[in-house]
Amino acid sequence: MVCPGCGGPSVYGPGNPFRPFCSERCKNIDMGAWASEDFRLPADTPPDDLLYGDPKLH
């Protein structure tokens, strides 16, 4: 399979403790990206000038 970190070959099996990554380095880079919040889901947040919550209640 393809390593999601570097795009190189990776063995997805019990012999590879870093699976699905090819190495500890690729696994740590991915973990660092999660820890620094580089991977985010878009959120529907109100503009800064509106209060949070249901606008009908304000």
DSSP file (Angstrom, degrees, kcal/mol; ACC not computed):
  #  RESIDUE AA STRUCTURE BP1 BP2  ACC     N-H-->O    O-->H-N    N-H-->O    O-->H-N    TCO  KAPPA ALPHA  PHI   PSI    X-CA   Y-CA   Z-CA
    1    1 A M              0   0    0      0, 0.0     9,-2.8     0, 0.0     2,-0.4   0.000 360.0 360.0 360.0 169.8    0.0    0.0    0.0
    2    2 A V  B     -A    9   0A   0      7,-0.2     6,-0.1     1,-0.0     9,-0.0  -0.762 360.0-118.5 -94.0 133.6    1.0    3.7   -0.3
    3    3 A C     >  -     0   0    0      5,-3.4     4,-1.7    -2,-0.4    18,-0.2  -0.542  14.7-145.2 -67.9 126.9    2.2    5.5    2.8
    4    4 A P  T  4 S+     0   0    0      0, 0.0    -1,-0.1     0, 0.0    17,-0.1   0.675  95.0  52.1 -69.3 -14.2   -0.2    8.4    3.6
    5    5 A G  T  4 S+     0   0    0      3,-0.1    16,-0.1     1,-0.0    -2,-0.0   0.946 130.1   4.7 -84.5 -55.1    2.8   10.4    4.9
    6    6 A C  T  4 S-     0   0    0      2,-0.1    15,-0.0     3,-0.0    -1,-0.0   0.581  90.0-120.2-110.7 -12.8    5.3   10.3    2.1
    7    7 A G  S  < S+     0   0    0     -4,-1.7     3,-0.1     1,-0.3     0, 0.0   0.476  71.7 126.1  85.2   1.5    3.6    8.4   -0.7
    8    8 A G  S    S-     0   0    0      1,-0.2    -5,-3.4    -6,-0.1    -1,-0.3  -0.219  71.9 -67.6 -83.3 179.0    6.2    5.7   -0.7
    9    9 A P  B     -A    2   0A   0      0, 0.0     2,-0.3     0, 0.0    -7,-0.2  -0.418  53.0-177.1 -70.3 143.0    5.6    2.0   -0.4
   10   10 A S        -     0   0    0     -9,-2.8     2,-0.6    -2,-0.1    12,-0.1  -0.999  24.2-131.4-141.5 140.1    4.3    0.7    3.0
   11   11 A V        -     0   0    0     -2,-0.3     2,-1.1    10,-0.2     8,-0.1  -0.826  13.9-157.2 -93.1 120.9    3.6   -2.8    4.3
   12   12 A Y        +     0   0    0     -2,-0.6    10,-0.0     7,-0.1    -1,-0.0  -0.750  55.1  93.4 -98.9  88.2    0.2   -3.0    5.9
   13   13 A G  S >  S-     0   0    0     -2,-1.1     3,-2.2     3,-0.2     6,-0.2  -0.967  91.8 -81.4-164.1 173.5    0.8   -6.1    8.1
   14   14 A P  T 3  S+     0   0    0      0, 0.0    -2,-0.0     0, 0.0     5,-0.0   0.706 119.1  66.2 -60.7 -20.1    1.8   -7.2   11.6
   15   15 A G  T 3  S+     0   0    0      1,-0.2    -3,-0.1     2,-0.1    -4,-0.0   0.598  92.1  67.6 -76.6 -10.6    5.5   -6.9   10.6
   16   16 A N    X   -     0   0    0     -3,-2.2     3,-1.5     1,-0.1    -3,-0.2  -0.886  60.4-174.0-113.6 100.3    5.1   -3.1   10.3
   17   17 A P  T 3  S+     0   0    0      0, 0.0    -1,-0.1     0, 0.0     6,-0.1   0.608  84.8  56.3 -69.3  -9.2    4.5   -1.5   13.8
   18   18 A F  T >  S+     0   0    0      3,-0.2     3,-2.4     4,-0.1     5,-0.2   0.334  90.5 179.5-102.8   5.6    4.0    1.9   12.1
   19   19 A R  T <   +     0   0    0     -3,-1.5     3,-0.1     1,-0.4    -7,-0.1  -0.182  63.1  27.6 -53.4 141.0    1.2    0.8    9.7
   20   20 A P  T 3  S+     0   0    0      0, 0.0    -1,-0.4     0, 0.0     2,-0.1  -0.978 120.6  68.0 -84.4   5.4   -0.3    2.4    7.7
   21   21 A F  S <  S-     0   0    0     -3,-2.4    -3,-0.2   -18,-0.2   -10,-0.2  -0.452  78.0-132.6 -84.7 160.4    2.8    4.5    7.6
   22   22 A C  S    S+     0   0    0    -12,-0.1     2,-0.3    -2,-0.1    -3,-0.1   0.706  82.1   5.7 -84.1 -20.8    6.1    3.2    6.2
   23   23 A S  S  > S-     0   0    0     -5,-0.2     4,-1.8     1,-0.1     5,-0.1  -0.956  75.1-101.0-155.1 168.7    8.2    4.4    9.2
   24   24 A E  H  > S+     0   0    0     -2,-0.3     4,-2.6     1,-0.2     5,-0.2   0.854 118.5  59.7 -62.8 -35.1    8.2    6.0   12.6
   25   25 A R  H  > S+     0   0    0      2,-0.2     4,-2.3     1,-0.2    -1,-0.2   0.938 106.3  44.5 -60.1 -49.3    9.2    9.3   11.0
   26   26 A C  H  > S+     0   0    0      1,-0.2     4,-2.0     2,-0.2    -1,-0.2   0.885 113.4  51.7 -64.2 -38.1    6.1    9.4    8.8
   27   27 A K  H  X S+     0   0    0     -4,-1.8     4,-2.3     1,-0.2    -1,-0.2   0.917 111.3  46.9 -63.9 -42.9    3.9    8.4   11.7
   28   28 A N  H  X S+     0   0    0     -4,-2.6     4,-2.4     2,-0.2    -2,-0.2   0.857 109.2  53.7 -69.1 -35.6    5.4   11.2   13.9
   29   29 A I  H  X S+     0   0    0     -4,-2.3     4,-1.8     2,-0.2    -1,-0.2   0.927 111.2  46.7 -63.1 -43.7    5.0   13.8   11.2
   30   30 A D  H  X S+     0   0    0     -4,-2.0     4,-1.9     2,-0.2    -2,-0.2   0.914 112.0  50.0 -64.6 -43.1    1.3   12.9   10.9
   31   31 A M  H  X S+     0   0    0     -4,-2.3     4,-2.6     1,-0.2    -1,-0.2   0.885 109.3  52.6 -62.9 -38.6    0.8   13.0   14.7
   32   32 A G  H  X S+     0   0    0     -4,-2.4     4,-2.1     2,-0.2    -1,-0.2   0.871 106.3  53.2 -64.4 -37.2    2.5   16.4   14.9
   33   33 A A  H  <>S+     0   0    0     -4,-1.8     5,-2.8     2,-0.2     6,-0.7   0.902 111.6  45.6 -65.5 -40.2    0.1   17.7   12.2
   34   34 A W  H ><5S+     0   0    0     -4,-1.9     3,-1.4     3,-0.2    -2,-0.2   0.924 112.3  51.5 -65.9 -43.5   -2.9   16.5   14.3
   35   35 A A  H 3<5S+     0   0    0     -4,-2.6    -2,-0.2     1,-0.3    -1,-0.2   0.846 111.0  46.8 -64.5 -34.4   -1.3   17.9   17.5
   36   36 A S  T 3<5S-     0   0    0     -4,-2.1    -1,-0.3    -5,-0.2    -2,-0.2   0.343 115.3-117.7 -89.4   7.9   -0.8   21.4   15.9
   37   37 A E  T < 5 +     0   0    0     -3,-1.4    -3,-0.2    -5,-0.1    -2,-0.1   0.799  69.2 140.6  61.5  33.3   -4.4   21.3   14.5
   38   38 A D      < +     0   0    0     -5,-2.8     2,-0.7    -6,-0.2    -4,-0.2   0.802  63.9  64.9 -70.5 -28.9   -3.2   21.4   10.9
   39   39 A F  S    S+     0   0    0     -6,-0.7     2,-0.3    -5,-0.0    -1,-0.1  -0.866  74.1 157.2 -95.7 114.6   -6.0   18.9   10.2
   40   40 A R        -     0   0    0     -2,-0.7    -2,-0.0     3,-0.0    -6,-0.0  -0.959  39.1-130.3-136.6 153.9   -9.4   20.5   10.8
   41   41 A L        -     0   0    0     -2,-0.3     2,-0.1     1,-0.0    -2,-0.0  -0.846  39.4-104.8 -98.3 140.6  -12.9   20.1    9.8
   42   42 A P        -     0   0    0      0, 0.0     2,-0.4     0, 0.0    -1,-0.0  -0.394  39.2-156.2 -65.0 141.9  -14.7   23.2    8.6
   43   43 A A        -     0   0    0     -2,-0.1     2,-1.3     2,-0.0    -3,-0.0  -0.927  20.0-127.9-121.8 144.7  -17.1   24.6   11.1
   44   44 A D        +     0   0    0     -2,-0.4     0, 0.0     0, 0.0     0, 0.0  -0.732  44.7 167.2 -89.1  90.1  -20.2   26.8   10.7
   45   45 A T        -     0   0    0     -2,-1.3     3,-0.1     1,-0.1     7,-0.0  -0.813  36.2-112.9-105.9 146.3  -19.3   29.5   13.2
   46   46 A P        -     0   0    0      0, 0.0     6,-0.1     0, 0.0    -1,-0.1  -0.342  43.9 -88.1 -71.4 158.0  -21.2   32.8   13.4
   47   47 A P    >   -     0   0    0      0, 0.0     3,-2.0     0, 0.0     0, 0.0  -0.214  43.2-104.0 -59.7 159.3  -19.3   36.0   12.5
   48   48 A D  T 3  S+     0   0    0      1,-0.3     0, 0.0    -3,-0.1     0, 0.0   0.744 118.6  59.7 -59.8 -24.8  -17.4   37.7   15.3
   49   49 A D  T 3  S+     0   0    0      2,-0.1     2,-0.3     0, 0.0    -1,-0.3   0.509  94.6  77.1 -86.6  -1.9  -20.1   40.4   15.7
   50   50 A L  S <  S-     0   0    0     -3,-2.0     2,-0.1     1,-0.0     0, 0.0  -0.818  82.7-117.3-105.8 148.3  -22.9   37.9   16.5
   51   51 A L        -     0   0    0     -2,-0.3     2,-0.1     1,-0.1     7,-0.1  -0.466  36.2-103.6 -75.5 152.7  -23.5   36.1   19.8
   52   52 A Y  S    S+     0   0    0     -2,-0.1     2,-0.2    -6,-0.1    -1,-0.1  -0.433  82.0  34.6 -73.6 152.5  -23.2   32.4   19.9
   53   53 A G  S    S-     0   0    0     -2,-0.1     5,-0.0     3,-0.0     3,-0.0  -0.557 108.6 -14.5 104.3-168.6  -26.4   30.4   20.0
   54   54 A D    >   -     0   0    0     -2,-0.2     3,-1.7     1,-0.2     4,-0.3  -0.603  53.2-149.1 -74.6 119.4  -29.8   30.8   18.6
   55   55 A P  G >  S+     0   0    0      0, 0.0     3,-1.1     0, 0.0    -1,-0.2   0.761  94.6  65.9 -64.3 -22.8  -30.2   34.4   17.3
   56   56 A K  G 3  S+     0   0    0      1,-0.2    -2,-0.0     2,-0.2    -3,-0.0   0.726  95.7  58.0 -69.2 -19.7  -34.0   34.3   18.1
   57   57 A L  G <         0   0    0     -3,-1.7    -1,-0.2     1,-0.2    -3,-0.0   0.535 360.0 360.0 -87.0  -6.6  -33.1   34.0   21.8
   58   58 A H    <         0   0    0     -3,-1.1    -1,-0.2    -4,-0.3    -2,-0.2   0.418 360.0 360.0-105.7 360.0  -31.1   37.3   21.9
